[in-house]
Amino acid sequence: LRNALTSLNTPPVVVAAGAAVLSSLTFGGAAVTIPASLAAGLNLTAFLINLGAVSVPGRLDGEQDAEMRQGTLNPNKPSATRQTQESTPLRGSDNNNNNNNYSLARGRTLVSPSGWAFAIWAPIYLGEACLVASQWIAPHILAPVLPQITLPFVAANLFQSLWCASFRPSYNQGWHLYVSPFMLAGTAYSLSQVNLQLLSAASSLDTSWTSGLL
């Protein structure tokens, strides 16, 4: 199964999948009524797909982590010379690895992310896991808003899965470089829609609670 999915991981296929997710998010509409049980199942399925995608090795952030763990490169020394960096290639790699725009072997730039920057995914995945679990732990809390947040939440997880597929060395040339930022932007937009719906629901609850007191 993994080999079959790997063979499908090409920029045109990933871009088409991302466009389909964006279209469903944009034109799917809040008018579509989703039963709570189906919404919970869709959210869980999308999150599990996301976890499966992020567990597949070979992403560029994984390579950066490996470089720093090997101790062959020190990202805290941006003043190191190009000659010094290129004279200490990664263990088990050749000089062609320096063609990787995200490799620390190319030296630090204003736009290359540090390895620790990817730790932001930890609270994101934790928040998503809490939302999925709360569907069964505290269903009465999410029930009023669950149909509204399902579409953007599923889209966010699919965008994250597509980002995991595209943030790889094979996407390191030409327009392929822009595929992973597109997926990342889709993730951010989708999660913002989830947050908007949750805030709207919380505001409605506060208003009704205040009205009841008055």
C-alpha positions in Angstrom: 0.0 0.0 0.0 2.8 2.4 0.9 4.5 1.7 -2.4 1.3 2.4 -4.3 0.8 5.7 -2.5 4.5 6.6 -3.1 4.0 6.1 -6.8 1.0 8.5 -6.7 3.1 11.2 -4.9 3.8 13.4 -7.9 3.4 17.2 -8.0 0.5 17.2 -10.5 -1.5 14.6 -8.4 -0.8 16.4 -5.1 -1.7 19.8 -6.6 -5.0 18.3 -8.0 -5.8 16.8 -4.7 -5.1 20.1 -2.9 -7.3 21.9 -5.4 -10.1 19.4 -4.9 -9.9 19.9 -1.1 -9.9 23.7 -1.5 -12.9 23.6 -3.8 -14.9 21.4 -1.4 -14.0 23.8 1.4 -14.9 26.9 -0.6 -18.0 25.6 -2.4 -19.1 22.8 -0.1 -21.2 25.3 1.8 -22.4 25.3 5.4 -25.9 24.4 4.0 -24.8 20.7 3.8 -26.2 19.1 7.0 -24.0 16.3 8.4 -25.3 14.0 11.1 -23.3 14.1 14.3 -22.2 10.5 14.1 -21.1 10.9 10.5 -19.3 14.1 11.3 -17.4 12.4 14.2 -16.4 9.5 11.9 -15.2 11.8 9.2 -13.1 13.9 11.6 -11.5 10.7 13.1 -10.8 9.3 9.7 -9.2 12.5 8.4 -7.0 12.7 11.6 -5.9 9.1 11.2 -4.9 9.8 7.6 -3.0 12.8 8.8 -1.1 10.7 11.4 -0.3 8.1 8.8 1.1 10.7 6.4 3.2 12.4 9.0 4.7 9.0 10.1 6.2 8.4 6.6 9.9 9.3 6.7 11.8 11.3 4.1 10.5 14.8 4.7 12.9 17.8 4.5 12.4 18.6 8.2 13.4 15.1 9.0 16.6 15.6 7.1 17.4 18.8 9.0 16.8 17.0 12.2 19.2 14.2 11.1 21.8 16.7 10.2 21.8 18.4 13.6 21.6 15.1 15.5 24.7 13.8 13.6 26.6 16.8 14.8 28.0 17.4 11.3 26.5 20.8 11.1 25.8 23.5 13.7 22.9 25.7 12.7 23.8 28.1 15.6 26.9 29.2 13.7 25.7 31.2 10.7 29.1 32.8 10.2 30.7 29.5 9.2 32.3 29.7 5.8 30.9 28.0 2.7 34.2 26.1 2.4 33.9 24.7 5.9 30.4 23.6 5.4 31.0 21.9 2.2 34.1 20.1 3.6 31.9 18.3 6.1 29.2 16.5 4.1 26.4 14.6 5.8 27.2 11.1 6.9 26.2 8.6 4.3 25.6 11.3 1.6 27.4 12.9 -1.2 27.9 16.5 -2.3 24.8 16.5 -4.3 22.8 16.9 -1.1 23.9 20.5 -1.0 21.5 21.1 -3.9 18.7 20.8 -1.4 17.5 24.3 -0.7 16.4 23.4 2.8 19.6 21.6 3.8 21.6 23.2 6.6 24.7 22.3 4.5 23.9 25.3 2.4 24.3 27.7 5.3 21.7 29.8 7.1 19.7 32.3 5.2 16.9 34.7 6.2 14.2 32.3 5.0 15.5 28.9 5.8 13.7 27.6 9.0 15.6 26.3 12.0 14.9 22.7 12.9 13.2 23.7 16.1 10.7 25.7 14.2 8.9 22.5 13.2 8.1 21.9 16.8 5.0 24.0 16.2 3.4 20.9 14.8 3.3 19.3 18.3 0.6 21.7 19.8 -1.2 21.6 16.4 -1.5 17.8 16.5 -2.3 17.9 20.2 -5.2 20.3 19.6 -6.5 18.3 16.8 -6.3 15.1 18.9 -8.2 16.8 21.7 -10.9 18.0 19.3 -11.3 14.4 17.9 -11.4 12.9 21.4 -13.9 15.5 22.7 -16.4 14.2 20.2 -16.9 11.2 22.5 -15.6 12.5 25.8 -17.8 15.6 25.9 -20.3 15.3 22.9 -22.7 17.8 24.4 -20.1 20.5 24.1 -19.4 20.0 20.4 -22.8 18.8 19.3 -24.2 22.3 18.4 -21.1 23.2 16.2 -19.9 19.8 15.0 -21.6 19.9 11.6 -20.1 23.3 10.9 -16.5 22.5 11.9 -16.4 19.1 10.2 -15.7 20.3 6.6 -12.9 22.7 7.5 -11.4 20.2 10.1 -11.3 17.4 7.5 -9.8 19.8 5.0 -7.1 20.9 7.4 -6.1 17.3 8.0 -6.0 16.5 4.3 -4.0 19.6 3.6 -1.5 18.6 6.3 -1.3 15.1 4.7 -0.6 16.7 1.3 2.0 18.9 2.9 3.7 15.8 4.3 3.7 14.4 0.8 5.1 17.5 -0.8 7.7 18.7 1.7 10.3 16.3 0.3 13.5 16.5 -1.8 11.6 15.4 -4.9 9.7 18.7 -4.9 12.9 20.7 -4.8 12.9 22.0 -8.4 10.9 24.7 -10.3 7.3 25.2 -9.5 7.3 22.1 -7.4 8.8 24.3 -4.7 5.5 26.1 -4.2 3.4 23.0 -3.7 4.2 22.6 0.0 3.7 26.3 0.9 0.3 26.0 -0.8 -0.7 23.1 1.3 0.6 24.8 4.4 -1.5 27.9 3.6 -4.5 25.6 3.0 -3.9 24.1 6.5 -3.8 27.5 8.1 -6.9 28.7 6.4 -8.9 25.5 7.2 -7.9 25.6 10.9 -8.8 29.3 11.0 -12.3 28.4 9.8 -12.6 25.8 12.6 -11.5 28.4 15.1 -14.0 30.9 13.7 -16.9 28.4 14.1 -15.8 27.5 17.6 -15.5 31.2 18.7 -18.9 31.9 17.1 -20.5 29.0 19.0 -18.8 30.1 22.3 -20.0 33.6 21.8 -23.6 32.4 21.2 -23.4 30.3 24.4 -22.2 33.3 26.4 -25.0 35.5 25.0 -27.7 32.9 25.8 -26.2 32.4 29.3 -26.2 36.1 30.0 -29.7 36.5 28.7 -30.9 33.7 31.0 -29.4 35.5 34.0 -31.2 38.8 33.0 
